[in-house]
Amino acid sequence: MNENRDTLKEILLKIPFHIRCCLVSGVLWGIITHAYMLTNKLPNWDDINNVGGYAVGSEFGRWFLKYVNPLDGIWSVPWLSGIFSIVLISAAACFVLSTLHLKSTTSAVLIPLMMLSFPSMCSLFTFMFTADCYAVGILLACAGAWLIRKYRFGFLPGIVCLVLSMGIYQAYLCLALGILVMGLFLDMLEENSRTADVFRRGVKAFVVACISVVIYTIVSRIVYPQLDAYNGLDQMGKIDLIRLPRLILRSYKWVVQYFILKPFSFVTAAAWALNVASCLLTAGLVIAFFIRKKIYKNSGSAILYIFLAMMVPLAMGSIIIMAPDASISMLMLYQYHILYTFLAALLEKSQDTQSGLFLADAGKVRAGRILGYVVAAVLLLVGYQNFVVTNQAYFRMGIAYERSYAYYNRIMERIEATAGYQPGDPFALIGEYGLSETPDLLGSYSMDGDRFTDLSGVAKETGLLTSGVRYNFMKTYIGVEMPEVSEEAVEAIKETKDYQEMPAYPADGCVKQIEGVWVVKTCEETKG
């Protein structure tokens, strides 16, 4: 008797269990961690100005953005762009697993947790208008690394993936580098590993990465000959050999500071302790393998082993080398999650029944089991800490949005209630909050103060009330089409005696018509 074919079942059965587990785990972790953002509209300054677009493009060397942006529509829709991003990054985690030859359920659960919960993901989703595009960049970086290691001539499509990934967001090259270096290090732990083969694969990966950077740079210059100088983008890819030793040291310094010496403002004491534990466990396993596998007996193997171990943190911090003059943001440090991925990979290798660390007797097997529990517990707690800080940051953004919305709404009511104002009259809100305290908005209830300063993209009230944001905020969220008032006209108004003598909002007289424009003096600017 012929059975009916089940197409989807056949496809699923062709996918290894650990890959299916990784994909499902990633989607679940992503939704759990970021549900607050996915089910609310929590804008920051850039999102407010780009509700229907992707902001910068070719002028920033991100020429592939315009082709990726329409994949799930051009609008900044949290649930749509968020789910799209989560699925893609979960798929990227599957590529990481395959690239590193990891097959345990533990790795399939923990690695996507690290990739979907690391604080850079919070920063990514605060820029919701482009989160989906950047998720494609992450997927391409991971796929590129997989192709380079998987197939003999996989470096050809791998180069294409890396170039396109940089054409979305240049910093994701560091992610690919980290995966490639981790893969080479783990190759050293294989039972029949040959140092010469690992060395050749390393040279190949290095050459492919260099070619990718060269091709990306050429394409960027062709598409937009004079890149914008913002944040050192026009110098991206240009390495000053004289500065290189110092930049390498800075790269290590940044990694050590983030995890141990000088944690970012959002890192709690508990999160710091877990980061230190992760570093110690990783270093301990690296040393244990070096001794247990007697790598030290072969000078060539020992040198390569130590070199690759040192290259993992260097790859994590390599954004410093790529963009030495840039102001580094949390969004640019996504590859820092590699520490946790590396720890999970080392754990799996240590438990291997043929070439692991705990093979001799029952006591060592028991020690290996305990180590597995400890590492799994540490990484799960890291994921929990990431979950906590991410949702606290989202909550803070929600409060900032509600306060800013109420503030703009009250200002609009004051304008409309002013005698002589007619709908359609030009009006302007003048006063830069960056040069003043935000009046009567926070009071004494500032909610964590500057805790989220280092978590780029998390908007507080001052970020939503600047002159570069307020017009689009009122247009999109208050529903007021503001007539165009040029910067020259605003500067001329600020020089008038009428404006200078006006009290600041919310005092009586803070709304006045000057030179044909209804002016709201939002604050007193105190320069200096």
N, C-alpha and C positions, 0 to 999 in steps of 0.2 A: 504494500500500500504506500502510495506517495504522500509525503507530508507537505503541507503548505509551507512555502519558504517565508521566513520572518526576516525581512531585510534589515531592520534596525538591530535585531538581536545578533545577526551575523556580523554586522559592523562592530557592535560593542564587544563581541567575543574576540575580535581580532586585535582589540586594544588591550594591552597588558593590564592586569588588575591594579598594579601600583600607580599606573598612569590615570586610570579611571578614578581611583581613590584620591589622587592629587587634584584632579580637576574638580571633583565634587567638594572636597575639603576646602579648596580655594574659594569656590563660589559661596559656600556656607560661611567661612571665616570673613570673607569680604562683606557679605550682607549683614552679618551680626555686628561687625566692627563699625560699619559706615551707614547703618540704617537711618540714624538721625539725620545725616546729610542727605541721604537719598529721598527721604520723605518730607523734607522741608526745603525751602529756597533760602539758603544762607549765603548771601552775596558778599564778596569783598570788593575792593575798589576796581580791580580789573574786570571782574565779572559784571559789575554794574555797567561798565562802559562797553561791554562786548556780549550783550545778551544774545545777539544774532550773528556773531562772527567769531573769528579766531585770533583777533588782535594782530600782533606782529607776524611777519612772514619772511619773505625773501631778504628784506633789508637786515634781518637779524641772522641770516644764514639758515633759516628754517623754511626753505622753499618747498618742502614736501607737505607742509601743513595744509595748504589749500586743496590738495588732492584727497587728504584723509578726512578733513572736516565734514564733508557732506555724507559720510558713511551712515550716520544715524541722525541726520538732519543738522541744520546749522544752529538751532536754538539751544540755549543752555538749560536743558531740562534735566533736573537731578536724577530722577529715577531712570530715565532712558540712557543718558550718558554714563550714569553711575553703574548700572548693571552691565552695560556694554564694556566698560572699563574693567570691571571685576572679572568678567568671563575671559577677557583677553589676558589679563595678568595671571589668572589661574592657568590658562594655557601656557603662558610664559614659564610658570613654575614647572609644568610638565616637561618643557624643553630643558630646564635646569636639571631636573631629575635624570633625564635621559643622557644629557651631556656628561654628567658626573658618574653615570652608571650606578645610580642608587635605585634599589628595588624594594626596600623595606617599607612596611606600612607606616612605621614611625617617621621616616623621612617624608613619605607621601602626605603625612598630616602636618608635620612641623614646618617644613620648608614653605608651603603656601601660606601658612599662618604668619611666618616672618615676612614674606613678601607682601602680604595684603594688610598687615597691621603696622609695619614700621612707620614712624611718624611722618616720613616723607609722603606717605600715601594720604595722610591728613592734609598736608600742604597741597598735594595734587588735586584733591577734591574741592579745596577752597577755590581753586581756579576752574570751576566746573565747566566753563565755556570751552576749555581746551583739554579737559581731563581725558576724554575719549581719544583724542589725537595722541597725547603723551602715552597712553596705554598701548597704542599701536607701536610707538617708538620702543617701549619696553619689550613688547613681543618680538619685534624685529631684531633687537639686540640679542635676546636670548636665542632666537631661531638662528641668527647668524653664527653664534658661538657653537651651537649644536651642529650645524652644517659643516663648519670648519673641522670639527673633531670626528664627525660621523663618517664622512665619505672622503675618498682619495682626492677627488676633484671638487669636494664640497666647498672649498675655499672660494670658488667662482661665484655661486649664488650667495655664499656667506659674505663676500665683499659687498654685493648688491644690498643685502639686508643691513649691514653696518652703515653703508653710505646713506641709505634711506632713513635709518634710525637717527643718524646725526642730522639729517635734513628735517627732522621733527624737533629733536632736542639734543644738542651736542653732547651733553653730559652723560648720555646713556652709553657712549663708547666705553666709559669707565666700568659700567656694569658688565659689558661683554668681556672686557679685559679681566675682570675679577673672576668670571666664570671660567675663562680659558686657563688662567693661572691655577685656580683650584683643581681643574681637571688634570693638569700636568702633575700637580703635587700628589693627587690621589693615585695617579698612574704609578708613582714611585712605590706605593704600598701594595701593589698587586704582586702575587706570588712569583710570577714568571716575568716580572718587569725587567727590561734592559735599559740601563742608563742612557746608552747611545740612542735608543729609539725615543725616549722621553726628550732628550736634548734636541733631536731632529724635529719632533713635533713642536717643541718650544720655539725653535728658530722659525718654523713655518708660521706659527701663530703670530709671532712678532712681525714678520714680513707682511703678512696679510693685514694686520692692524695698521701698519705704516702705509701700505698701499691704499687702504680704505680712507685714511685721513687725507692722503694726497688727492685722491679722486674727489672726495667730498669738498676739499678746498678749491679745486679747479672748477667743479660744478657751481659752487657758491659764487665764485668770482665771475663766472660766465653769466649766471642768472642775475646777479646784482653786483656789479664791479666794485663799488665802494660800500662795504658793509658798515652798518651803523656802529659808532664807537661806544655805544652804551655798554657798560659793564665789561669793557675789554673785548667785545665780540669781534672787532675788526682785527684783533691779534690772535684769535683762536687758531690753533694749529701751528703757530710760529713758535718754535722752541729756541730760546736763547741759550746756547751751549755754555756760555760763561755763568749764567744764573742757574744752570741745571742742578749742580750739586746742592745748592741752597734750597732750590724748589723741592728736591727729593726729601731733604730733611724737614721742610715745612709740611710735606704730605704726611710723613710719619707723625709729626707733631700734632697735626689736626686730628688724626685718627686717635692718638693716645689721649688728647685733651677731651674729645667727645665722650669716649668710653670710660676714662679714668680720672684724669687730672682736672679738667675744667668742663664739667657737663653743661649742656645748654640749659637755659632758664626753665624749660618745661620738665626737665628730668628730676623726678623726686628722689629722695634718699633710697627708697626701696628699689626704684629702677636703676639707680647708680650701683647699688650693691649687686643686682643681678647682672649688670654689664661687667662689673669687675669679676664676678664668678664665671661669666661666659669667657672672658679673656683668659683667666687662670686655667679653666678646664681645657680650652683650646690649646694653650701653650703646653699644658701637661700631657695631652694626647700626642702632640707633635713630638715632644721629647721622648715619650714612652715608645712610640713607633721607631724612633731613631735608635733606641737602645734594644728594644725587643727584636727588631729585624736585623740587628747588627749592621746597620747601614754605615756606621763609622769605620768598619773594617776596610771599606773600599773608598779611597780618597776621592775619586771622581764622583761616586754616588753621594758621598757625604757633602761635597761642595755643592752639587746640584740640589740636593735635598734642602740644605740650609738656604741656598739662594731662592728656591721656590717658596719656602716658608716665609722668607722676608718679602717676597714679591706680592704675597696676598694682601697684607696691609698697604703696600705701596700702590697696588691697583685700586684699592678702596679709596685712597686719598689722591689719586692721579688727576683729579679735576684741578688741583692746585698747579700741576704741570701744564695741563691743557690751557688753563685760563689764569695765569699767574696774577693778573691785575684785577680780576673780577671780585665783586663782593659776593662771597659764597653764601648761598641760602640753603635752607633745609631741603628744598626741592632738588637741588643739585647734588645732594648727598644720599640719594636713594641706594646707591651701591654699598652703603655702610651695612645694610642688612646681611651682606656676605659673611660677616663674622659669625652670625647665628647659623647660616646655611653651612658654613665650613665646619662648625661644631657638630651639627647634625650629621654631616657626611662622615666626619671622623668617628663619630659614635657608631655608625653603621659598619664602617670598616673594622672597628675594634671588636665587633661582635661576630665577624665573619668566622665560620666554622673551620675554614682552611688556612686563612692567613691573618686571623685576628690577634688580639693581645692576650686572650684568656683561654688557653688551650690545654694546659698541662694537667691540672687536677681539679677536683671538685671545688677546692678553695678558690682557685682563680676563676672558675666559672661563676661562683657566687659573687666574687668581686666584680666581674663583668656585668652581672645582672644588677648589682647595686649601682654601678656607674651608669647603666642605662636608665635606671629610675631617676638618678640625680640629674642627668643631662636633660631628660624629658621634662622633669619638673621645672628646672630652671628655664627652659625655652617656653614652656606653657605659661609660666609666670611672667616672662618677658612679654609674651603676647597679651596677657591680661593687663599688664601695666600700659602697654601701647593702646589697648582698648579703652582704658580709663582716661588717659591723657587726650586721646582723640575725641572722645565724647564730651569731655569737659571743655575742650577747645570749641567744638561745635556748639555746645550750649552757650558759651561766651559769645560766639558769633551771633547766635539767635537773639540774645539780650541786646547786643550792640545794634542789630538791625531794628528791633522793636523800638529802642530808644531813639534811633536816628529817624525812623519813620514818623514817630510821634512828634519829634522836633521839627522836621520839615513841614509836617501837616499844620502844626501850630503857627509856623512862620507864614504859610500860605493863607491861613485864616486871618492873620494880622494884615497882610497885604490887601486882601479882598475887603476887609472891614474898614480900610482907610478911606476917609472922605476924598472923593475925586478920582479914585481908581476905577478904571473901566476894563472889563475883560479884553485881553488882547494888547493892553499897554505893555511896553517893554519894562522889565524889572530885573534887578540884579542883586544877588546876595554877595556882599563884599566883606572881607575879613578872613584872613588865613589862620586856621586853628593851629597850624604848625608853629606859629609865632606867638601863641597865647594859650592859656588854659581854656579848656572847653567850659563855657559858663553855664552854671545851673543845670548840667546834664548828668553828671555823675554824683555830685554831692560828696558825701563821705563813703559811698558804697561803690568802690571801684572794682570789686570782684577780682581778686588775685593780682591786682596791680600789673606789673610787667612780666608776669609768668610766661606768657605766650609770645614774648617779643622775638625769641629765636625760632619760633615755629612759623616760618614764612607763609603768608597767605591768610593767616587768622586775623580777621578784621575786628578792631575795637572801634569805639565811637569816633575817635579822631581820624581814623582811616576812612570813615564814611562821610565825613563832614568837610573834607578839603575842597578847594575850589575846582579841582580837576574831576570831582565826582558828583558834586551836588546837582548840576544841571541834568545829568542823565538819571540820577536817582529820582528827582522830582518828575521827570518826564515818564519814567517807567513805572514807578511805584506810587506816586501821588497822582499821576494822570494829568499833569500840567505841561502843556507845550510852551516852553519858555522862549520868547523872541530873542534873536541873536543880539548880544551886546558885545562889541569888540573889546579886546584887551586894552586898546588905546583909549576907548571911551571910559573904561573902568579906571584906568590910571589917571585920566583927566578929572574924573569925579573925585578920586581920592585926594587930589590936590586942592579941591575947593574948600573954602572956609565953612560952607554949610555942612559938608561931610565931616570935617574935622571937629566941628562943634556938636555933632550928633552924639547922643548916648548910645551905648551898645544894647542890643537885644537882651532881655525883654523889656527894657525901660520904655516909658512913654516917649514918643518922638524918635524911636529907632527906625521908623519907616518914613521916608520923605522923598518927594520928587525933586531930582536934581538934573538939570540939563536934559529934560524930557524923559528921564529914566527913573522909575520908582526904585529906590535904593533901600535895602535892609542892611544896616550895619550890624553884622553878626557878633563882632567882638572887637576889643581894642588890641591892636597888634603892638607887641613890645619887642622890637628888634634889639639885637645886641648880644 
